[in-house]
Amino acid sequence: GITEPDAGSDVASLRTHAKEVDGGWIISGEKCYITNGVRADFVVMAVKTTAEGGHGGISFFIVDTDQPGYSASKLEKMGWHASDTALIALDEVFVPTENLLGGINEGFKLIMANFQWERLMMALGSVAAMQLVFDKTLLYAAERQAFGRPIGNFQAIRHKFAEMATTIEAGRALTYHALRLFYDGHDATREVTMAKLKTQRDCFEVADECLQIHGGAGYMVEYGIERAVRDARLGPIGGGTDEVMAEILGRSMGL
Ligand SMILES: Cc1cc2nc3c(=O)[nH]c(=O)nc-3n(C[C@H](O)[C@H](O)[C@H](O)COP(=O)(O)OP(=O)(O)OC[C@H]3O[C@@H](n4cnc5c(N)ncnc54)[C@H](O)[C@@H]3O)c2cc1C
């Protein structure tokens, strides 16, 4: 749990804070858009442990959700209905000393390290999601008839498949390259960031193209395509937005 009502992309401006007391810490503040925050038994949370300090003043705590002062409510959202997304209020929640995760004021480093795997996982998920929706749609295009022939035989539709297959293959190659570097212990920040940036918007666009190929059926819940579009829309936002990915890459070029 990192995001707050006034701190999303700008992680260093988070305000939820912890005050040291006998045997632990008292945490107060608010978190939002926290995945599974309602059903979780505990939440790993980024919290300010110094009044100032920006990036340097953040620490991680394991917060038990049954503690007095913890409350979470479920937010209504566009997709990803398999998980809840929570608004969490922390009103003087006690956390014992042993629930500090990592060093004091060293949370920002943990956030950055964790982002690499999270972004890689999102890229891998999107490559698989694109392939799945593509395969389903290819079958549909071979079966669905219009004007006396399968719709896949129209050049306009055939070319959509050619473009999508190229997009998926490029995303897969970049993502697997990033994964190999990461797995071998190299600094893969550049490649992971590129893989996240490349695959998330592509996944949404491929899913949307597949919906179009399904025609009216694509808009119906039973085919699962409209769900793929809604779920894919999170990719360019969650785990760091596309704009933030572009910033990381652009700045690494000395600009
Ligand atoms: C379904 C869902 C689940 C989530 N789960 C979690 C979770 O489990 N834990 C968690 O901590 N967070 C979670 N998030 C939050 C998510 O990480 C943030 O929404 C995301 O990082 C963007 O932050 P924000 O919403 O505050 O947008 P903002 O930071 O307010 O950004 C708004 C817009 O401004 C752009 N922008 C911001 N800064 C710049 C810049 N420097 N240059 C150019 N453009 C910029 C952004 O790209 C975006 O388009 C979840 C979000 C969703 C929707």
The ligand as an ORCA input file, in Angstrom:
! r2SCAN-3c Opt
* xyz 0 1
  C      -7.291     -0.865     -9.892
  C      -6.129     -0.188     -9.244
  C      -5.364     -0.890     -8.317
  C      -4.302     -0.259     -7.675
  N      -3.606     -0.945     -6.708
  C      -2.670     -0.285     -5.982
  C      -2.027     -0.925     -4.874
  O      -2.281     -2.096     -4.561
  N      -1.120     -0.218     -4.165
  C      -0.816      1.069     -4.454
  O      -0.002      1.654     -3.755
  N      -1.406      1.714     -5.496
  C      -2.324      1.063     -6.260
  N      -2.942      1.708     -7.307
  C      -2.623      3.107     -7.566
  C      -1.793      3.356     -8.820
  O      -0.472      2.905     -8.641
  C      -1.883      4.862     -9.099
  O      -3.218      5.144     -9.497
  C      -0.904      5.319    -10.160
  O       0.433      5.195     -9.723
  C      -1.146      6.785    -10.577
  O      -1.263      7.611     -9.466
  P      -2.526      8.610     -9.350
  O      -3.755      7.811     -9.575
  O      -2.409      9.372     -8.093
  O      -2.379      9.574    -10.580
  P      -1.566     10.955    -10.596
  O      -0.203     10.745    -10.051
  O      -2.420     12.006     -9.993
  O      -1.451     11.199    -12.164
  C      -2.524     11.730    -12.935
  C      -2.031     11.886    -14.376
  O      -0.903     12.780    -14.401
  C       0.194     12.132    -15.015
  N       1.459     12.543    -14.406
  C       1.802     12.529    -13.096
  N       3.070     12.932    -12.940
  C       3.548     13.200    -14.178
  C       4.807     13.643    -14.697
  N       5.856     13.876    -13.892
  N       4.936     13.815    -16.035
  C       3.890     13.566    -16.869
  N       2.685     13.139    -16.448
  C       2.517     12.954    -15.121
  C      -0.038     10.647    -14.799
  O       0.681      9.857    -15.732
  C      -1.549     10.565    -14.977
  O      -1.865     10.507    -16.339
  C      -3.979      1.084     -7.991
  C      -4.737      1.776     -8.958
  C      -5.797      1.160     -9.569
  C      -6.603      1.946    -10.575
*
